[in-house]
Amino acid sequence: MINENSSHTRKLYRATLLVFLAYKLWCLIVFSLKYTDSDQTVMWQAAMDMANLEFHHPFWYGQTYSSNLESLLAAPLLWLQVPVYIALPLVTWILSLLPLLLMAHVAAKEGRHSASILVLLLTLVFPVEHWQTTLLSRGFIQGIACVAMGIYIIRRTRTTIMFAVAGLLMAGGLWQNPNAIFLLALLPMLQDRFVPKSRVFVWLSGGFVASLMWYALRALAVRHPDYVIHSEPSTGWYWAQFIAHLQTANQWLGHTFYSAIAAILLFVIIAILAKGNPRARLSLLLLGMGVLLLFGFEKTGDAVDNVYFGPDRFFMAVPYALLYVVSELNLRNYSVRLPIYIGVLILLFIYQGFVFADNSIPSKTCKTYAPVFVETVAELKKNCLEIKEVAKMESAKLVILGDHYMLETISCGCGGLVTDMPLVLRPKFERRAWLWAENKNSVPGRVLFVDSQMPSDSVANYFTSDKVKVRGNGYLLRTGKLKLHEVVKQLFPAK
C-alpha cells in the first residue's frame, strides 16, 4: 500500500485523466462531429442567430421550456469562424465532461487520488448509449452542467457570497432541464458546507433570483403564442404508469445501467464502498428513490429504444450523481507499477473506443423509430448543396419543405453547411414562426417545393410545375403573383 499523497499516486491519476480525455475526444470525433439530427440542427439555427445578435425566442425554438444555453455558448466560436456543426458539438462535449472533471479535481486536490481514478474508470461501467445521449446538442446536458458547477462552488468556496452564485446556477440548471434534479440527492453530503447557517439563506436567495429570471423569460415567451408548436410536457404522475414501468424496468434503464439488476448492483457496490459514511449512503437512498419516483411520470413514457429519443434523457444525471458519491469516498490505494498500469489503461480505453464507434452508427443508435431524423453531416451537406444548386439553376429564392422526412435538418441545418442557401420554410411545424411573419406577404414567384409524400399529379392540381431531382420529390412551382401565405394555403388547405 502506498501513501495517497505520494507522487506515484498523482502520476496514476494524471495518466488516467490524459487517457480518459483522449477517449472522450475520440467519442466526439466518431459520433458528435459525424452525425446530426433534426433536433440538433434547431440548435444550430439558434447559435447562428445569436452569433448575428438576433435573439428571437428565449427558449428552445417552438417551445416554452428548455433554453438555448448550448447555442449561446457556441456563438462566440462562430465569431471565430468555427463552423456551427463543429462549434455546437464541441460545447456540448465540454458540458458533458465538466461534472466529471470537477468531481475528479476536487478529490485530487484533497489527496484522494484513488477516488479520482475510480470516477474516471467507472465511466466505462455505464452503457455506450448513456454517453452518446450526453453528447447530443439537445438541451439534455446543460442543466446538469450548471447544477454540477453550483455543487463544485459549494464544495470548494471559502466565501459565503459565492453560495448565491451556486444557488443561481443550480436553480437555473433545474429550470433549464429538470433531469438535473437527481444531483440534489447529493445535498446531504454537502451539509457541513452550509455552516454558518446564513449560507443557506444566501444559497436560496441565488435560487430565488434565478427563478425570477426564468419566469420573466416565460412572460416574454407567452406574448408570442404563435411561436409555440410544442406544448408544455406533462407533469402528471400515475400509479398505473409506475407499475407498468416497474415491470419493464430493464427497458427504461437499459440506456443508463444496461438493466435494473445492473443498477441495483452498482448502487450496492458504491454503498459498500461508502462504509462509515452515512451521508453518502443517505444520498444513495435518495437517488434510488428518485429513480423509482420518475417511473410514474407520464413524460417518461415518451421514449423508445433510440439514442436520439431514448429514456436515458430523463435519467442522465443519475450516473453523474453516483460518480460524485465515489469521488467523496476515502478509498485505499494499492501500489501499481506505472508502465504496466498505463499499458493496461490504454488497451482498455482503445477497446472501449472501438465499441463506442461500432455502436454509433444509425442502425444501432436508432433501433426503433423516433420522430427525429438522423443523418451524417457529410450526407446532409451533400443534400443541402443539391437543393441549393437546383434552386439557383431554376431561379427559385424560396424553398418550401412539405411532408419530408428530413425535417429541420433541411430547414435549419442547411444554412450552417452551405453559403448563400435560399430561405427554407416548413409550413407545418415551423419552429421559426417569426420568419412567416416577415415573409407571408412576399410574392415568391418561383418556388422549389420539396415533399416526399405528395404525388406529382396532386402538385399539378395547384400550380404549373416541373419535377426536379432532389432527395425526396422536388417540384419547381410557378406561383405567379400569389403571396406566400396564399401559396401555402393552396398546397396545404388544412393548414
N, C-alpha and C positions, 0 to 999 in steps of 0.2 A: 504494500500500500504506500502511496506517495502523498505528500502534502498538497492540499487543494491549491495553495497559492504558489506552488513551485513553477519555475519557468517551463518545465516539461509539460505540465497540465495546460498552461496557456498556449503552448505550441500545438497541442492536440486540438484545442478549441479553435485556434486560428486556421489550422489546416481544414478542420471540418467546415468552418464558415466559408472558406475560399472554394472548396469543392461544392458545397451547397449552392453558393451563388452561381457557380459555373453551370450547375444542373438547372437551376431556375432560368438562367439565360437561354439555355437550350430549349426549355419549355416555351419561352417567349417566341423563339425563332420558329419552332416546328408547329406551333399552334396559333398563338395570338397574331403573329405577323403573317401567317399563311392563310388563315381563314377569317371570314367575317360573316355577319348575318344581318337580316333586315332590321333588327332592333339596334345593333351596334352602329349601323350607318345613320340612324337617327341622331346618335350622339356625335357622329362625325359632323353632321349638319349643324348641330348646336355649337360645336367647337369652332367651326368655320365662321358662323355668325358672330360669336363672341370675339373672335380674333379681328373681325371687322367692326367691333364695337357696336354690334347690333344685338340688343337684349330684348327679344320678343316675348319671352314667356319665362317666369321664374322657376317653373317645374319642367319635368320631362315633357317634351313636346306632345301635346294631345292629352295630357293628364293634369290632375291637380295634386299629385303625390309623386314622391321621389324627386331628387334635384338633378341639376346638370353639373354637379361639382367636378366630376371627371373631365367633362368637356371644358369647364372653366380653367382647370389646371393645365389642360393641353393647349389652350390658346396661346400662351407665351412661346411654346415650342413652334407653333405655326408662324409666329413673328420671326423666328429664327430659320424659317424655310424648311422646317421638318415636315414632311407630308403627313396629313391627318391620319392616314392608315398606319403610320408608324407612331405618331405622337400619342394618340389616344391609347393604344395597347400598352405603350411604354408607361404612361401614367397609371393605368390600372395595374400593371405588373408591380410598380413601386408600391402602390397602396396595398396590394396583396402580400408583399414582403414585409411591410412596415411593422405589423403587430409581432411577427416572428422575430425580427431583428431587434425590436425594442425589448422584448422579454428576455432574449438571449443576452443582450447588452447589460441589462440590469443584473442578471445572475453573474455574469463575468466580472462586472465592476465590484460586486460584493464577494468575489473569490469563489463562487460556486460554479466553477468551470464544467464540472461533470454534469450539472443540471443544464447548462447552456448547450453542451454537446448533445445531451439526450433530446432536448427540444428540437434540434435540427435533424437528428436521426429519426425521430418519431414521425416526422412528416412523411416518411416512406411507408408508414403503417396505414395511412388513410388511402382510399381508392383514388385512382387517377382521375375519375370523374369529379371528385371534390376539388382538386387543384385546377382542373380545367374550368370549372364554374367560377372559381375565384379570379380567373384571368379574363373573364368576359366583361367587356366595357358596357355594362348594362345597369349600373347603379347598385349592383349587388354588394360590392366590397366597400364603397365609400363610407357608409355608416359605421361599419366595423373598424375601419382605419381611424376614424375620428374618435370613437369611444376608446380604442386602444391607446391613442395619444393622450386622451384625458387620464386614463389609468396610469400611464407612464409618468405624467406630471405629478399625480398624487403620490406615486411611489417614490419619486426622486426629488420633489421640490423641498426647498428649505424655507420658503416664504408663503405666508398664508394667502396673500393676494392671488397667487398662482392657482389656488383652488377655484377661483372664479373662472379662470381660463379653462380649467379642467371641466367644470360644470357646463360651460358654454359648448365645449367640444362634445361632451358626452350626450347632452340633451339634443344638440344639433345633429349628432350622428343618429340618434334614435328616431328623430323626426324624418331624417332622410331615408332611412330604411329600418323598420322595426326588427329586422333579423338580427341586429346587433344587441338586442335585449338580453341574450344569453350571457353576455360579458358582465352584466350587472350581478350575476351569481358570484362574481369574484369579490364583491364588496366586503364580505366577512373577513377576507384575508388582508384587507386594507384598513381594518378598524383602527389599528394603532396610529395610522397616519392622520386620523381625524381628532388628534389631541394637539392643542386645546379644542374644546367643542365649538368654538367660534368658527372653526374651519368648515363645519357642517353648514352653517348659515351662509358663509361665503360661497361654498360649492353650490348650494341650492340657488343662490342668487344668480350665479352664472347660468344655471339651467333655466331659470325663470326668464332671463334676458333672451336666451336662445329660443325659448318657446314664443315669446312676444314677437321676435323677428320672423319666426315661421308663420305665425298667424297673420302678420302684416303682409307677408308674401301671398298667403292664401287669399287675403282680401283683395289683392291686386288681381290674382288669377281669376277669381269668380266674377270679376267685372266683364270678363270676356268668355261667356259660356260657349260661344261658337268655337273657341279654341280647344274644347274638350271633346274627345271622341271615346275616351275610356272612363267609365265611372269609377268611383272610389271602390277599392277592393272590399269584399265582405269581411266583417269582423265578428260574424256570428259564431257561437260555439255550441256544438250539439253532441249529446251523448251517443246518438246513433253513429255519427261520424267517428267519434272517439273509439268506439268498439270496433267499427269496421277497419279503421287504420291500425288499431292494435292487433287485429287478426292478420293484417297484411303488413306488419312492421318491416319485414325484410324488403318489401317493395319501396317503402318510404324512406328507409335508412340505407338503402343499397348504395347510393352515391356518396354517402357520408361515412359509413362504417363497414361496408360490404353486407352486413346483416345485423339483426337485433342481437344475436348471440355475440358477435364480434364487439358490438357496442358495450354490452354488459361486461364482457371480459376485460375490455380496455379500462372501463370505469373501476372495476375491482382491482386490477393491477396497480393503477395510479393510487387508489385508496390504500392499498398495502404499502406502497412506497411512501405514502404520507403518514405513516405510523408516528404518533407523537405530535401530530399537527391537526388538532380538532377543527381549526378554522378552515383548513384546506378540505377536510372531509365534509364540512358543512357546505362549502362551495360546490363540491361534487354532488351532494344530495340535492341542492337547489337546482343545479344544472340538469340532473336526471329528471327531476320533477317538471322542469320547464319543457324538456323534450316530450314527455308524456302529455303535458297540457296542450302542446302545439298540435297534437294529433286530432284534437277535437275542433279546431278552427276550420271553417268552411273553405277558406282560401287555400289551405294546404292540399286540398283535393285537386287543385288546378295545376296538375303536373303529370308528366309521363316519363317513360324511360328514354329521355333525350336530354343530353347535357345542356342544350340551349333552352330547354323549358322543363327542367327536372326538379325533383323535390329538394335537392341539396341547397337551392337558393333560400329556402326557409331555415335550414339547419346549419348554414355555413359558418356561423360564429362558434358553434359547439367545439369543433377541433381546436380553434384558437384558444378558447377558454380552458380546455383540458391541458393544452401545452403550457398555458400560463401557470396552472397549478404545478406542473412539473418544474417549471423554471424557479419556483419558490421553495423547492424542497432541498434539504441538506442531504445530498447523496454521497455515499462513499465512493472513493475514486481508486482505481487499481492501476498499477504500473503496466504500461503497454509500450513496446518498442515503436518509436515514431515512424521509421521507414515501413515496418510491417503494417502499422495502423493506416498510414496514408495509402499504401498499395491496396489494401482491402477496401478502404473507403472509396477510392477512385473506381475500382471494379464494381462496387455496389451501386454507385450513382450512375455509372455508364450503363449498367444493366437496366436500372430503373429509367434512364433516359430513353433507351430503345423501347421499353414497354410503353412509356408515355407517348412517344412518336407513333408507335404502331396503333395505339388506341385513340389517336387524334383525328383519324380520317373520318369523314362524314358517315360512312357505312357503320362505324362503331359508335360514334358520338350520337348519331340520330337513329337509334334502333326503332323508335316509334315516331309516328307522325306528330309534329308540333306546328303551331301556327307561326313558325319562324323559318325563313328561307336561309339556308347556309350555302356559302359559295367560297371558293378560293379567291383571294384578292386579284390574282393574275387573270382568272377567268372572268371575273366581274369587270375588270378594266377592259378586257377584250370586247365584252358585250357593250360596254359604255362607248367605246370607240366606234363600234359598228353603228350604234344608234346615232351618234354624233355625225358620222360621215354620211349616212343616209339622209339625215335631216338637212345637212349642209348642201348636199347634192340636189335635194328637192326644194331648197329654199324655205324650209319649214323652221320657224323660230320658236315653235312651241311643240312639246311632246306631251300627249295625254296618255297616262297609264291607266288602262282599264282593269279588267279582271285578269291580272297577270301574276304568275306565281313568284316573280322576283321582288314584288312589293317595294319596300323602301330602299332596297339595295340599288334600285334604279333611280327612284325619285330623289333620295337623299344622298346616296353613295357616289353617283357618277360625278358630281361636282367636285369631289375630293380626289378623283382619279385622273380626270382629263380636263384640260383647259378649254375655255370657250364652249362649254357644254350648254346647249339650249335649255331653257326652263322646262322642267318636267313636273307635271302636276298629277295628283291622283284624285279624281272626282269623289271616289269612295274612300273614306277614312284618311283624308289628307291631314297629317299632323301639323302642317304649317298653314293654318287657316288664314293667317294674315296675307298670304300670297294670293288667295282667292279674292280677298277684299281689294287688293291692289290691281288685279288683272281681270276681274269678272266682266268689266265693261269694255275691255280691249277687243279689237277686231283682229283675230289671229290670221285669217285668210287661209293659208296652207298649214295644215296640222299633221304631224306624224302621230297616228293613233296606234298604240301597242297594246294588244289584248290577246290572251291565249285561249279565250272561251268563245268570243262572238264569231260566228261564221261569216264568211265573205259576203254571202247574199244578204245577211242582216245588215251589214255595214252599208251595202249598196242601197238599202231602203231609205237611208238617211241622207247620204251625201254621194256626190261623184267621187270615186276613189280608185286608187291603184294599189294593188298588193305589192309590198316591198319586202326585201329579205332582211329580217332581223330575228333575233331569238324569240320564239313565240310567233304570233301573227302580227305583221306590221302593215298598216294601211296609210297611204297618203290621202288625206281628206282635203277637198276643196270646199271651204265653208262660206265662200262669198263674203257678204257684208255682215254676217251674223256675229253677234258679240259672243264672247267666250261662254257666258252663262247660258246663252241660248243653244250653243253647240252642245254643251254638256247635257242640257235638258233633252235634246233630241236623241243623243246617244244612250242616255240613261233616264228614261221617262220617270221611273220610280224615284230617282234621286231628286 
